[in-house]
Amino acid sequence: MSWPIWFEGILAVLAFDFALYLQHVMFHAVPSFWRFHMMHHADLDCDVTTGVRFHPVEVMLSTFIKLAAVVLVGPTPAAVITFEVLLNATSMFNHGNVRLPAAMDRALRWLVVTPDMHRVHHSVDPLETNRNFGFNLSWWDRLLGTYREQPALGHADMVLGLEQFRDPARLTLLGILALPFVGTPGRYPLSRETEPGCQEM
């Protein structure tokens, strides 16, 4: 289709953001993929470093998915670069250990994913972990029924991380790189989120 270049760029960024939302859901839905995504969720705190804490295998899989999206959408190079810059910037922003004024947070959430919105996704409770999958735009969670406004215990009392991986001594570089290959994925895959109990590692 021949549309103005700026309009094609906006559509491409929207398409890529939706593709990354679906990818994120897939990494929570498929137990074998979740094992690699666990490295991101194993952090016992949520701060800007969490936004770049991904297993190399997950990064490789994500790259293949994004390349497939590029082939499917056929965007300009500028649109691809713009999306990658936005993705990395917003990932660090919405993982940041910051508290926005409540009114500002409510207003921004109609467009973008805020730190409070995404922090719910890092809750130890599987019913909260499997919500708020968006990276840049908050629309996909709202439209597809995966949006959760606040954690049940509130942000001050919400426990972060994974219930089966609580020992800080194991949060070494080698420990989290080995995480996909040891222990159990717990109740976190979407098909298991309501199962009682969880085997300790």
N, C-alpha and C positions, 0 to 999 in steps of 0.2 A: 504494500500500500504506500502511496506517495502522500505524505502529510508534512506539514512544517517540521523542520528538524527538531525544534524545541518541544513540540507536542509528541513526536516519536520518542524523544529522550525521556519525557515524563512517563509515558506508557511503559517504556522498557524498565525504568526504575521500579514502577509499581509491579510489573510482572516478576522481576527478580525478587522483590521483597516478599511477594506471595509465595514464590517458589521456596525461599528460605524458611518461611513459616511452615510450609508443608514438610520440608526437610526436617525441621526441628520436631514436628509431631512424629515423623517417621522414626527419628532417633529415640523417641520415648516409647513408641509402639512396638518396635521390633526388638526383642530381648538381646539379640546378638549385636545390634547397633547401639543399644542402650549401654552395653558393657563399656564401650569406648567413650560414650558421652558421660559416664559416671565420673571421669576425671574432672570434668567441668563442675559437677555438682558436689564433689567430695570436699570442696573448700568449706571450712567451718565458719568462715566469715565471708561477706560479700563486699568486695571493693573493686577498684579499677583493674587490679591484676587478675581478678576472676574473669574479666572480659576477654582475656587473651590466653586463658588456661584451657587448652583443648588438646586432646591426644593426637599425636601425629597421624594415626590411622584415620581418625575422624576428619582431620584437616584434608587429607588426601581424598576421602570419599566426598566431602563437601566440594572440593575442587572439581571433581568429575561431574557432580550434579550441576554446579554453576556453569561449567563448560557446555553441558547438554542444554541448559536454559539459553545460553548464548546462541547455540546453533539453532534452537527452536524459534527464538524471538528475532534473531538477526539484527541486533542493535548496532548503533555506531560505536566506535571505540570510546568516544567521549562519554556515552551513557554507561558503559561498563565501568570505566574509571570512576565516574561520579558515584555509581552505586557502591563500589568497593570502598571509596573514601567515606561515604555515609555509613556503611555497615560497620567499619572499624571505629569510627567516631561515636556512633550511637551505642555500640557494644560497650565501650569504655564509660560512656555517660550513664547508661541505664544499669550498669553494675556498680557505679560509684557509691561510696559510703557517704552519701549526702542526703539531707532532708530539705526538700523544697517546702515553702509555705503551702498550707493545705489548699488555699484558693488557686494558687498557681499550678499545683499538681493536678487538681480536678480539671482545670482548663486545658492544660497541655495534654492530658490523657485522651482527649477527643481526637488528637492528631498523632502524637508520638508516644512511645513507651517511656515512662518516667522511671527513676530508680525505685520508688515505692511500688509501682506496678510490677516491675520485673522481680523485685526482691521476693514477692510472694512465690514466684516460680522456684526459688531456691529453698523453700521451706522443707523441713524434714518430713512433713506430712505428705504422703503420696497424692492425696486429693487436692493439695495445693501445688505440689511440684508439677502436676500435669495440667496446669492452667497458665495463662499468660505467656504463650509461646512466641509472641511477636518480637522482632528485633528493632525495626525502625518505626513502623506504623502500628497503632493500636487497633486499627479497623478490623483486621482479620480475626482477632480473638473475639471481638464484639459480634461480628457477623456470623461466626461459625460456632459460637456457644462455648468458647474456652476461656472467657474472660472471668476473672475473679477480682472484685474491687479491693478487698482487704483480707489479711490472714485472720483466722479464727481467734488467735491469741493476741492480735495486735502486733505491730512491728517491734515494740520494745521487748515483748516476751516470746516472739516467734523463734524457734530453734532452726538454725540453718545447717545444711549439709545432708548427709545420708545416714539413716538410722543404723546401718550395718557397718559404718566406717567412721567411728568416733574417736579413735586413738590418734592424737596429734603427732605422736612419735612416728606414725606410719605415713605422715604427709610429707615425705621426702620426695625428691624428684624421681628416684628409682621406684619408690613405693607407689606413686600415683601412675607412673608409666606401666607398672605391672598390674595395676588394678583390674583391667579388663580380663586378665587371665587367671585371677584367683578369686576365691570367695563366691558370693552369690549376688545377683542383681537385685535381690530383695523384692519388695512389692511394687517397685516403681514402674516397670513396663505397664503401659496402659491396660493391658489385659489382666494385670495382677493387682491393680491399685487398691482393690477392696478386699483382698485376701487377708485374713488375720495372721498376725505373727510374722516373724522374719528371722531367718537363721543368722546367727552372729558369725562374723569372720574370725 
